[in-house]
Amino acid sequence: MAGEDELKLLGTWASPWVSRVKLALHLKGLSYENVEQDLDNKSDLLLASNPVHKKVPVLIHNGKPICESVVILEYIDNAYGTVGPSFLPVDPYERAIARFWVDYIDEKLVIPWKVAFTADGEEEKTEGIKQMLAAVHTLEGALKECSKGKPFFGGDSVGYVDIALGGLLAFLQGTEELCGSKPFDIANTLLLLAWVERFTALDAAKVALPDVSKLVEFAKTKRAQMALSIKK
């Protein structure tokens, strides 16, 4: 399917979900057109391509839109199975385990992070941070189990879980400044700390992930805007 395919990515530079898709495309060595979207003034192309959720990312492959980051990751892996590394394991059990951990990341890490970031009161923020850190601790164990002593969740090469967590890295690295808590530390997440270093050193990560300082400033601005809109 690789041939002369046309790939177009509708996204925003700061979105971790879009970063996931960019990582996958770069890891596969695929050329694509990046079409930056303004979510305050959604384009006709975005609304037509994702009429249900009206969100990014959307990957348009030869005119056909695919929505939702994890769905897009699997689509890329299937559509370009003979190109670059495979993201999902061949073994059905290992494939199921990878999907389990990606779902865990989105449910148990992302949601508490959002709570900690947007919380109005200290109690709500503290609970969000507590749940986020518990999820990170669990992922430390998952990395040990899935990697079997190799560099990545996917083993010798980057896999589905690596991309799902890797897409969030810029936000996670900015968590200390944004939420007052550091998700990775030597005492509790030694394996994940080493994984972060390996992952961010990848060429694909250097291209796909946003600058942490720029992202932090962007997030602070968005949070201030949200707070202002609530007061109104």
C-alpha positions as CSV (number, residue, x, y, z in Angstrom):
1,M,0.0,0.0,0.0
2,A,2.9,2.4,0.4
3,G,3.3,3.2,-3.3
4,E,2.3,6.7,-4.2
5,D,-0.1,7.1,-1.3
6,E,-1.2,10.5,-0.2
7,L,-1.1,11.0,3.5
8,K,-2.4,14.2,5.2
9,L,-2.5,14.8,8.9
10,L,-4.9,17.2,10.5
11,G,-3.6,18.2,13.9
12,T,-2.3,20.9,16.3
13,W,1.4,21.2,17.3
14,A,0.6,20.9,21.0
15,S,-1.6,17.8,20.9
16,P,-0.1,14.7,22.5
17,W,-2.6,12.6,20.4
18,V,-1.3,14.2,17.2
19,S,2.3,13.6,18.5
20,R,1.5,9.9,18.6
21,V,0.5,9.9,15.0
22,K,3.6,11.9,14.0
23,L,5.8,9.5,15.8
24,A,4.3,6.5,14.0
25,L,4.6,8.2,10.6
26,H,8.2,9.1,11.2
27,L,9.1,5.7,12.6
28,K,7.7,4.1,9.4
29,G,9.6,6.7,7.3
30,L,6.4,7.9,5.7
31,S,6.0,11.3,4.0
32,Y,2.9,13.2,4.8
33,E,1.4,16.7,4.7
34,N,0.9,18.3,8.1
35,V,-2.2,20.5,8.1
36,E,-2.2,22.6,11.2
37,Q,-5.7,23.2,12.6
38,D,-7.2,26.1,14.6
39,L,-9.5,24.4,17.1
40,D,-11.2,27.7,17.9
41,N,-12.1,28.1,14.3
42,K,-12.4,24.5,12.9
43,S,-11.8,24.1,9.2
44,D,-14.4,22.6,6.9
45,L,-11.9,19.8,6.1
46,L,-11.7,18.9,9.8
47,L,-15.5,19.0,10.3
48,A,-16.1,16.9,7.2
49,S,-13.3,14.4,8.1
50,N,-14.4,13.9,11.7
51,P,-18.1,14.9,11.9
52,V,-18.7,12.8,15.0
53,H,-16.0,14.2,17.4
54,K,-14.8,17.2,15.4
55,K,-11.3,16.7,16.9
56,V,-7.7,16.1,15.9
57,P,-5.9,14.0,15.0
58,V,-7.3,12.9,11.7
59,L,-5.2,11.0,9.2
60,I,-6.5,11.3,5.6
61,H,-5.2,8.4,3.5
62,N,-5.9,8.8,-0.2
63,G,-9.0,10.9,0.7
64,K,-10.3,8.5,3.4
65,P,-10.2,9.9,7.0
66,I,-9.2,7.8,10.0
67,C,-9.9,9.3,13.5
68,E,-8.6,8.7,17.0
69,S,-4.9,8.4,17.8
70,V,-4.8,4.7,18.8
71,V,-7.0,3.7,15.9
72,I,-4.7,5.6,13.5
73,L,-1.6,3.9,15.0
74,E,-3.1,0.5,14.3
75,Y,-4.2,1.6,10.8
76,I,-0.7,2.8,10.0
77,D,0.8,-0.5,11.3
78,N,-1.6,-2.5,9.2
79,A,-1.6,-0.4,6.0
80,Y,2.2,-0.2,6.0
81,G,3.0,-3.6,7.5
82,T,6.0,-4.2,5.3
83,V,7.4,-0.7,5.9
84,G,9.7,0.1,8.9
85,P,9.1,-1.5,12.3
86,S,5.9,-3.3,13.3
87,F,4.2,-1.6,16.2
88,L,2.0,-4.4,17.4
89,P,3.4,-7.9,18.2
90,V,2.5,-10.8,16.0
91,D,1.5,-13.1,18.9
92,P,-2.2,-12.6,19.8
93,Y,-1.6,-12.6,23.5
94,E,1.3,-10.1,23.4
95,R,-0.9,-8.0,21.1
96,A,-3.7,-8.0,23.6
97,I,-1.3,-7.1,26.4
98,A,0.0,-4.1,24.4
99,R,-3.6,-2.9,23.8
100,F,-4.3,-3.3,27.5
101,W,-1.5,-1.0,28.5
102,V,-2.3,1.6,25.9
103,D,-5.9,1.7,27.3
104,Y,-4.4,1.9,30.8
105,I,-2.3,4.9,29.8
106,D,-5.3,6.8,28.5
107,E,-7.6,5.9,31.4
108,K,-5.3,5.9,34.4
109,L,-2.6,8.3,33.5
110,V,-4.1,10.9,31.2
111,I,-7.4,11.4,33.0
112,P,-5.8,12.1,36.4
113,W,-3.2,14.3,34.7
114,K,-6.0,16.4,33.3
115,V,-7.7,16.6,36.7
116,A,-4.4,17.8,38.3
117,F,-3.9,20.4,35.5
118,T,-7.4,21.8,35.5
119,A,-8.3,21.5,39.2
120,D,-9.9,24.5,40.9
121,G,-9.0,23.4,44.5
122,E,-5.9,21.9,46.1
123,E,-7.8,18.8,47.3
124,E,-8.8,17.9,43.7
125,K,-5.4,18.7,42.4
126,T,-3.7,16.6,45.1
127,E,-6.0,13.6,44.3
128,G,-5.2,13.9,40.6
129,I,-1.5,13.9,41.2
130,K,-1.8,11.0,43.5
131,Q,-3.6,8.9,40.9
132,M,-1.2,10.0,38.2
133,L,1.8,8.9,40.2
134,A,0.2,5.6,41.1
135,A,-0.3,5.0,37.3
136,V,3.3,5.9,36.6
137,H,4.4,3.4,39.3
138,T,2.3,0.7,37.7
139,L,3.8,1.5,34.2
140,E,7.3,1.1,35.7
141,G,6.3,-2.5,36.4
142,A,4.7,-2.8,33.0
143,L,7.9,-1.7,31.3
144,K,9.9,-4.4,33.2
145,E,7.3,-7.0,32.2
146,C,6.9,-6.1,28.6
147,S,10.5,-5.2,27.7
148,K,12.0,-8.4,29.3
149,G,15.1,-6.4,29.9
150,K,15.3,-4.8,26.4
151,P,15.2,-1.1,25.7
152,F,11.5,-0.5,25.0
153,F,8.0,-1.7,25.9
154,G,8.1,-3.3,22.4
155,G,11.4,-5.1,23.1
156,D,14.4,-4.3,20.9
157,S,12.4,-1.7,18.9
158,V,9.7,0.9,19.6
159,G,6.2,-0.6,19.8
160,Y,2.6,0.4,20.3
161,V,2.9,1.1,24.0
162,D,6.1,3.1,23.5
163,I,4.4,5.4,20.9
164,A,1.2,5.8,23.0
165,L,3.3,6.9,26.1
166,G,5.9,8.6,24.1
167,G,3.4,11.0,22.5
168,L,2.6,12.3,26.0
169,L,6.2,12.9,27.0
170,A,6.4,16.6,26.4
171,F,3.4,17.2,28.7
172,L,4.7,14.7,31.3
173,Q,8.1,16.4,31.3
174,G,6.3,19.7,31.9
175,T,4.3,18.4,34.7
176,E,6.5,19.6,37.5
177,E,6.1,23.2,36.4
178,L,2.4,22.8,35.4
179,C,1.2,20.7,38.4
180,G,4.0,20.9,40.9
181,S,4.9,17.2,40.7
182,K,7.5,15.2,38.9
183,P,6.2,11.9,37.4
184,F,9.6,10.3,36.9
185,D,12.3,10.0,39.5
186,I,15.3,7.8,40.4
187,A,13.7,6.4,43.6
188,N,10.5,5.1,42.0
189,T,10.8,5.0,38.3
190,L,14.4,4.2,37.4
191,L,13.4,2.1,34.4
192,L,11.1,4.7,33.0
193,L,13.7,7.4,33.4
194,A,16.1,5.4,31.3
195,W,13.3,4.7,28.8
196,V,12.6,8.5,28.5
197,E,16.2,9.1,27.7
198,R,16.2,6.4,25.0
199,F,12.9,7.5,23.5
200,T,13.6,11.2,23.3
201,A,17.0,10.4,21.7
202,L,15.2,8.8,18.7
203,D,15.2,10.8,15.5
204,A,11.4,10.4,15.2
205,A,10.9,11.8,18.7
206,K,13.1,14.8,17.9
207,V,10.9,15.6,15.0
208,A,7.5,14.7,16.4
209,L,7.5,15.9,20.0
210,P,6.9,19.6,20.7
211,D,9.5,21.7,22.7
212,V,8.7,21.3,26.4
213,S,9.3,24.9,27.4
214,K,7.0,26.1,24.5
215,L,4.4,23.6,25.5
216,V,4.4,24.6,29.1
217,E,3.9,28.3,28.2
218,F,1.1,27.3,25.8
219,A,-0.6,25.2,28.5
220,K,-0.3,28.0,31.1
221,T,-2.0,30.4,28.7
222,K,-4.8,27.9,27.9
223,R,-5.4,27.3,31.6
224,A,-5.6,31.0,32.3
225,Q,-8.1,31.3,29.4
226,M,-10.2,28.5,30.9
227,A,-10.2,30.0,34.3
228,L,-11.3,33.4,32.9
229,S,-14.1,31.8,30.9
230,I,-15.4,30.0,34.0
231,K,-15.5,33.3,36.0
232,K,-17.5,34.9,33.2
